[in-house]
Amino acid sequence: MDKPSINIVWIKRDIRTIDHEAFHVAESMELPYIPIYIFDSELIKHPDTSDRHLQFIFDSIIDINSKLSEFNKEVEMFYGSSFKIFEDLLSQFKIENIYSYQESGIKSSWEIDLKIKSLCKDKSINWTEFQRDGIIRGIKNRKNWNKNWHIFMHGEIINNSFDKQEKIDFKNNFTLPASFLTKINKNKNKFQPAGETMAWKYLISFSKERVKNYAYNISKPEKSRMSCSRISPYISWGNLNIRLVYQHLLELKKKKKNLRSINAIISRLHWHCHFIQKFEVDCTYETEFINKGFETLKRDKKPKYIKAWENGLTGYPLVDASIRAVKETGWINFRMRAMLVSFFVHNLDQDWRNGVYFLAKQFLDYEPGIHYTQFQMQAGTTGVNTIRIYNPIKNSKEHDSEGIFIKKWVPELKNIPVEFIHEPWLMSEMESKFYKFKIGIDYPNKIIDLDMTSKKAKSKIWGHLKNKKVKEEKKRILKTHVNQR
C-alpha cells in the first residue's frame, strides 16, 4: 500500500502566522501539510538552553495553534532526535517537500541540519529554506549588504491565509514527556507572556504610549523596563519578524511624533541583523575568539569570582541588582548587559567563555547571533571594536541615582540612604550602627578594587592590541564583517 504524500512546514525561530513564507508556499501547494516543531534533545542538553526558553517556545506554539485549529491544522510538537523523528515520519508518509526558514544557529543546530539535508537527498525530498530577516546565507563579505537589507525590509508583507484541510491522522511516536512539561511550566508566570498575540499587544502598546520615553530612558535600568519596546523575546523566537516591526515603525513615523525614539529603535533593527549576519558567516563566535590573536591573552579562572557574579554577590550594587533582575525576569536593558560582561571580563579578569552560557540561559530573548558576537565585542576581544570598560559606580549614579532599581533587586540595601546606595562600603562605623547595617555581614564587601582592576585591565587589553596576530586578524575581520556599500 502506498504511503500518503504530504509536505512539511518545519517551524524553528519563526513561531507566527503573519509574514510567514513557509506557511504561504505550503498553502499554495495541492498536497496537505503538517507543521512541526522539534524540541531536539541534543540541543536541549546544550549549555545555552534553559527552561524559560523552552517554556516560551511551547506557549508560542500553543498560541498559533489556537489560530490554526479551525483549519484542521496545528503545529505538532516532537521531542527527541530530529533525524529519528524525520525517519519516523518517512515511515508513515511520502514527504515531498519540507519548507522552513534558514536558522543562524549554533554549530550543533547546523550539524543537525546537515544530517537532515543528507536524509532529504537520500529520500529525494526537496527542502526549501527561506531567508530570515535581512540575513543572507553564503556571503563572504558585506558588499551591498546594507542595500540588500533595505530591499528586504521594504518587501511586501505576506498576509498569510489558511484553508481548511482534511485532518491528517498519524502517530506521533516522539511526544513531549510529562517530566519535560512539568519542568518548563514550573515558573510559567515569572516571565513575559509568550506568543504572537502578546507580541502584537506589546508592539502596539509601545507604539501608542511607551515609545515617547524610549530614547530618554534607554540606559536607565528601572525606567527602561517600561519605556523600551520589550519585543525582543518575540523577535528572537519569531513571534514577530524584523520586517513586520520595521514597516510598523515606518507607518508610525508618518505621524511626525517621537521621531528620535522611532529612529533609534529602527537603527537597532538594522543592528540586530548586522550581528546575526556575523554569526551566520562564522558560528565559532560561540566557543572561540573571533580574533585568534587573543587566544594567548592569559586569564586565571577564579570560581569564587564567577560564583559571586552569577549570584549577584559581588559587593557592587548595580552589578548585583542587574544579575538578580535578569535571573528573576529574563530581561535587563542593553547597558546593564554590557556592564555585566565588562565587569566579568575586565574587573574580575575572567575568560568570557566562563560567563557566556550563564547569561545565555538567563536572557528570555536569547538569540545566538546577537549573544555571542556582542559578548566578544563587550569583552574587547575582537580587535576591531572600541574597548569599553563600564564603571558600575558611575553608571549607578548616572542611571539609578535614587537607587530605585538597586533597592528593588538588592533588598539588603533597602534601608540604606541614597548617599551610600551606590557605595555602601563608604559608611562610617557610626552610620552603620545607626542604619543597623554591617558591610560584609548584611551585604558582601566588594570582591575586587574597581579602580585597580580597571587600570590593570586597560593595560592588559590595550597592550595586547599590539600583538602581531591580533593585527593580522583585525584585517581579516574587517574585510569579512564590516558593511560595504
C-alpha positions in Angstrom: 0.0 0.0 0.0 1.4 3.4 -1.0 2.1 5.9 1.8 0.2 9.2 1.5 2.1 12.1 0.2 2.4 15.2 2.3 4.6 18.4 2.7 6.2 19.5 6.0 6.4 23.0 7.4 9.3 22.9 9.8 9.0 25.7 12.4 12.2 26.9 14.0 12.6 30.5 15.2 9.6 31.6 13.3 6.6 30.8 15.5 4.0 33.0 13.9 1.2 33.1 11.3 1.9 36.5 9.7 4.5 37.2 7.0 5.5 33.5 7.1 6.8 32.4 3.7 7.0 28.7 4.6 3.3 28.6 5.5 2.5 30.7 2.5 4.2 28.3 0.0 2.8 25.2 1.7 -0.8 26.7 1.4 -0.2 27.2 -2.3 0.6 23.6 -3.0 -2.1 20.9 -3.6 -0.7 18.5 -1.1 -1.8 18.6 2.6 0.9 19.5 5.0 1.9 19.1 8.6 3.5 21.9 10.6 6.1 20.6 13.1 8.3 21.8 15.8 11.1 19.6 17.2 12.4 20.0 20.7 15.6 18.4 19.8 17.0 16.5 22.8 20.6 17.2 21.8 20.0 21.0 21.6 18.1 21.0 24.9 21.2 19.5 26.6 23.4 22.2 25.2 24.6 24.7 27.9 22.9 27.7 26.3 19.4 26.3 26.7 17.2 26.9 29.8 13.6 26.1 30.8 12.5 29.6 30.3 13.4 29.4 26.6 11.6 26.1 26.2 8.5 27.4 28.0 8.4 30.5 25.8 8.6 28.3 22.7 5.9 25.9 23.9 3.5 28.7 24.8 4.2 30.4 21.5 3.2 27.2 19.7 0.0 26.9 21.8 -0.9 30.4 20.8 -0.6 29.9 17.0 -2.3 26.5 17.3 -5.4 28.3 18.6 -5.5 30.1 15.3 -4.7 27.2 13.1 -7.1 24.7 14.7 -10.2 25.9 12.8 -8.4 24.9 9.6 -7.6 21.4 10.8 -4.0 22.3 11.2 -1.8 22.6 14.2 1.9 22.6 14.9 2.7 19.1 16.0 5.4 19.1 18.8 8.0 16.4 18.9 10.7 15.6 21.5 13.9 13.7 20.6 16.4 13.4 17.8 15.4 15.4 14.8 16.9 12.8 12.5 15.0 9.9 14.1 11.8 12.0 14.0 12.1 12.6 10.3 12.9 8.9 9.8 9.7 8.0 11.7 7.6 10.5 9.6 9.0 8.9 6.5 7.9 5.5 7.7 4.3 6.9 7.7 4.3 9.3 4.8 6.0 10.1 1.5 7.4 13.6 2.2 7.6 15.6 -1.0 8.7 19.0 0.4 10.0 20.5 3.6 9.6 24.3 4.0 11.4 26.2 6.7 13.3 29.3 7.4 17.1 29.4 7.5 18.4 29.4 11.0 21.6 31.2 12.1 22.1 28.8 15.0 24.9 27.4 16.9 27.2 24.8 15.4 25.2 21.9 16.9 22.0 23.1 15.2 23.9 23.4 11.9 25.2 19.9 12.2 21.6 18.6 12.8 20.5 20.4 9.7 23.3 18.8 7.7 22.1 15.3 8.8 18.6 16.2 7.7 19.9 17.5 4.3 21.6 14.2 3.8 18.4 12.4 4.6 16.5 14.6 2.2 19.0 13.9 -0.6 18.8 10.2 0.0 14.9 10.2 0.0 14.6 12.7 -2.9 12.9 15.3 -0.7 13.1 18.9 -1.7 13.9 21.1 1.3 13.4 24.8 0.7 14.8 27.2 3.3 13.6 30.8 3.1 15.7 33.9 4.1 15.2 35.0 7.6 15.0 38.8 8.1 18.0 40.5 6.4 20.5 37.7 7.0 22.0 36.3 3.8 23.5 32.8 3.7 26.7 32.1 2.0 28.2 35.5 1.6 32.0 36.0 2.1 31.9 39.8 2.7 29.5 42.7 3.3 29.5 44.2 -0.2 26.0 45.6 -0.9 24.7 44.1 2.4 23.1 47.4 3.6 21.4 47.8 0.2 20.0 44.3 0.2 18.9 44.6 3.8 16.7 47.7 3.0 15.3 46.0 -0.1 14.3 43.0 2.0 12.8 45.2 4.7 10.7 47.1 2.2 9.5 43.9 0.6 5.8 43.1 0.6 4.4 41.7 3.8 2.8 38.2 3.3 -0.8 38.3 4.6 -1.0 34.6 5.3 -4.3 32.9 4.8 -5.2 29.3 5.6 -7.6 26.9 4.0 -9.3 24.1 5.8 -7.8 20.7 5.0 -8.7 17.1 5.7 -7.4 16.1 9.1 -4.1 14.3 8.7 -4.0 11.3 11.0 -0.7 9.9 12.1 1.1 8.5 15.1 3.4 10.8 17.0 6.0 8.4 18.4 8.0 11.3 20.0 5.5 13.1 22.2 6.6 15.6 24.8 7.5 13.7 28.1 5.4 14.6 31.1 8.6 15.4 33.0 9.5 17.9 30.3 6.1 19.6 30.5 6.3 19.8 34.3 9.8 21.3 34.2 9.1 24.0 31.7 5.8 25.1 33.4 7.3 25.4 36.9 7.9 29.1 36.7 5.4 30.0 34.0 4.2 33.3 35.3 7.6 34.9 36.1 8.4 36.0 32.6 6.9 37.9 29.7 3.9 36.0 28.3 4.8 34.3 25.0 3.2 34.1 21.6 2.2 36.1 18.5 -0.9 37.5 20.2 1.1 39.0 23.1 3.8 40.2 20.7 1.4 42.4 18.9 0.0 43.7 22.2 3.5 44.8 23.3 4.3 46.3 19.9 1.0 48.3 19.8 1.3 49.5 23.4 4.8 50.6 22.7 3.7 52.5 19.6 0.8 54.2 21.3 2.3 55.3 24.5 5.6 53.9 25.7 7.6 55.0 22.7 7.7 58.6 23.8 10.3 57.9 26.5 12.3 55.2 24.7 15.3 57.3 23.7 15.4 59.1 27.1 15.2 56.1 29.4 17.0 53.5 27.3 20.0 53.4 29.6 18.1 53.6 32.9 17.8 50.1 34.4 14.4 50.6 36.0 12.6 53.0 33.7 13.7 51.2 30.6 11.7 48.2 31.7 8.6 50.2 30.7 9.9 52.6 28.0 11.8 50.0 26.0 9.7 48.1 23.4 10.2 44.8 25.2 9.5 43.0 21.9 13.0 41.4 21.8 11.8 37.9 23.0 9.1 37.9 20.3 11.7 38.7 17.7 14.1 36.2 19.0 11.6 33.3 18.8 9.9 34.6 15.7 6.5 35.7 17.0 7.4 38.8 15.1 10.0 39.2 12.4 12.1 42.3 11.7 10.3 43.3 8.6 6.9 43.4 10.3 8.3 45.6 13.1 10.3 47.8 10.6 7.3 48.6 8.4 5.1 49.1 11.5 7.5 51.8 12.7 7.7 53.4 9.3 4.0 53.9 9.4 4.3 55.3 12.9 6.9 57.8 11.7 4.3 59.3 9.4 2.6 60.8 12.4 5.7 63.0 12.9 5.8 62.3 16.6 8.6 60.8 18.8 10.9 60.6 15.8 14.0 60.4 17.9 12.8 57.3 19.6 11.4 55.7 16.5 14.6 56.3 14.6 16.6 54.9 17.5 14.7 51.6 17.5 14.8 51.4 13.7 18.6 51.6 13.8 18.6 48.8 16.3 16.6 46.6 14.0 19.4 47.0 11.4 22.0 46.4 14.2 20.1 43.2 15.1 20.5 41.7 11.7 24.1 43.0 11.3 25.3 41.0 14.3 23.3 37.9 13.4 25.0 38.1 9.9 28.4 37.9 11.6 27.3 34.7 13.4 25.8 33.3 10.1 29.2 33.7 8.5 31.1 32.3 11.5 29.4 30.4 14.3 32.7 29.8 16.1 31.9 33.1 17.9 30.2 30.8 20.4 33.3 29.0 21.6 36.4 30.6 20.1 38.0 34.0 20.0 36.9 35.5 16.6 40.3 37.3 16.7 42.7 34.3 17.1 45.3 36.7 18.4 43.5 36.9 21.7 43.9 33.1 22.4 47.3 33.9 24.1 45.7 36.5 26.4 46.0 34.8 29.8 43.4 34.9 32.5 43.2 32.9 35.7 39.9 31.2 36.3 38.6 32.0 39.7 35.5 30.0 40.6 34.9 32.2 43.7 34.6 35.3 41.5 32.4 33.6 38.9 30.0 32.3 41.6 29.8 35.7 43.2 29.0 37.3 39.8 26.4 34.7 39.0 24.6 35.1 42.3 24.7 38.9 42.5 27.0 38.9 45.5 30.0 41.0 44.1 29.5 43.9 46.6 28.8 46.3 43.7 25.1 47.1 44.0 24.3 47.8 40.3 26.1 44.7 39.2 24.3 42.6 41.8 20.9 44.2 41.0 21.3 43.6 37.3 22.3 39.9 37.7 19.4 39.3 40.1 16.9 41.1 37.9 17.8 39.1 34.8 17.8 35.8 36.7 14.3 36.6 38.0 12.7 38.2 34.9 14.8 37.3 31.9 15.4 40.9 30.8 17.6 43.9 31.5 18.5 46.7 29.2 21.5 46.8 26.9 23.7 49.0 29.0 23.3 46.7 32.0 24.1 43.7 29.8 27.3 45.3 28.6 28.3 46.3 32.1 27.9 42.8 33.3 30.2 41.4 30.6 32.7 44.2 31.2 32.8 43.6 34.9 33.2 39.9 34.4 35.9 40.0 31.9 37.8 43.2 32.8 37.4 43.7 36.5 37.2 40.0 37.5 39.7 39.2 34.8 37.8 36.1 33.7 37.7 34.4 30.3 34.4 35.4 28.5 33.7 31.8 27.8 33.2 31.2 31.5 30.3 33.5 31.7 28.7 33.4 28.2 26.5 30.4 28.7 25.3 31.6 32.1 23.9 34.8 30.6 22.5 33.0 27.6 20.3 30.9 29.8 19.0 33.9 31.7 18.0 36.0 28.7 14.5 35.3 27.6 15.4 37.0 24.3 18.4 34.8 23.8 19.5 34.9 20.1 22.8 33.2 19.3 23.7 35.6 16.6 23.3 38.5 19.0 24.6 37.0 22.2 28.0 35.6 21.2 29.0 38.4 18.9 28.0 41.0 21.4 29.7 39.1 24.3 33.0 39.1 22.5 32.6 42.8 21.5 31.9 43.8 25.1 34.8 41.6 26.2 37.1 43.7 24.0 38.5 40.6 22.2 37.6 41.3 18.6 40.5 43.6 17.9 38.2 45.9 15.8 35.6 47.3 18.2 36.2 50.1 20.7 37.1 48.7 24.1 34.7 49.9 26.8 35.2 49.2 30.5 32.0 50.2 32.2 32.3 51.7 35.6 29.3 50.3 37.7 29.5 53.0 40.3 29.5 55.8 37.7 26.6 54.1 35.8 24.8 53.6 39.1 24.9 57.3 40.0 24.0 58.4 36.4 21.2 55.9 35.6 19.8 54.9 39.0 20.6 58.0 41.0 17.9 57.3 43.7 18.8 53.7 43.9 15.3 52.6 43.0 16.4 49.7 40.8 19.1 48.7 43.3 16.7 48.6 46.3 14.2 46.6 44.3 16.6 43.8 43.5 19.0 44.1 46.4 16.6 44.3 49.4 19.6 44.1 51.8 20.2 47.8 50.9 16.5 49.0 51.0 17.1 51.0 54.2 20.4 52.5 53.1 20.2 56.3 52.4 20.8 57.5 48.8 24.2 58.9 49.6 25.5 55.4 50.3 23.4 53.2 48.0 26.0 53.2 45.2 29.0 52.6 47.5 27.7 51.1 50.8 31.3 50.4 52.0 31.8 54.2 52.5 29.5 54.2 55.5 31.3 55.0 58.8 31.0 52.7 61.8 28.6 55.1 63.4 26.4 55.3 60.3 26.5 51.5 60.1 25.2 51.2 63.6 22.5 53.9 63.0 21.2 52.0 60.0 21.7 48.6 61.5 23.8 47.6 58.6 27.2 45.9 58.5 29.1 45.6 55.3 30.5 42.1 54.9 27.6 40.7 57.0 24.3 42.1 55.8 25.7 42.6 52.3 29.1 41.4 50.8 32.1 43.6 50.8 33.3 44.4 47.3 35.2 41.4 45.9 37.7 43.5 43.9 39.0 47.0 43.9 37.4 48.7 40.9 40.0 51.4 40.2 42.9 49.0 40.4 41.3 46.2 38.3 40.1 48.7 35.7 43.7 50.2 35.3 45.1 46.7 35.1 42.5 45.6 32.5 43.2 48.6 30.3 46.9 48.0 30.4 46.4 44.3 29.7 44.0 44.5 26.8 45.3 47.7 25.1 48.7 46.2 25.3 47.5 43.0 23.7 46.2 45.0 20.7 49.8 45.5 19.7 50.2 41.7 19.3 51.1 40.8 15.7 48.5 38.1 15.4 45.8 40.4 16.7 46.7 43.0 14.0 46.7 40.3 11.3 43.3 39.0 12.4 41.9 42.6 12.5 42.4 42.9 8.8 40.6 39.7 8.1 37.7 40.5 10.4 37.3 44.0 8.8 37.3 42.5 5.3 34.7 39.9 6.2 32.3 41.6 8.7 32.4 45.4 8.0 29.4 46.7 6.0 30.3 47.8 2.5 28.0 49.7 0.1 
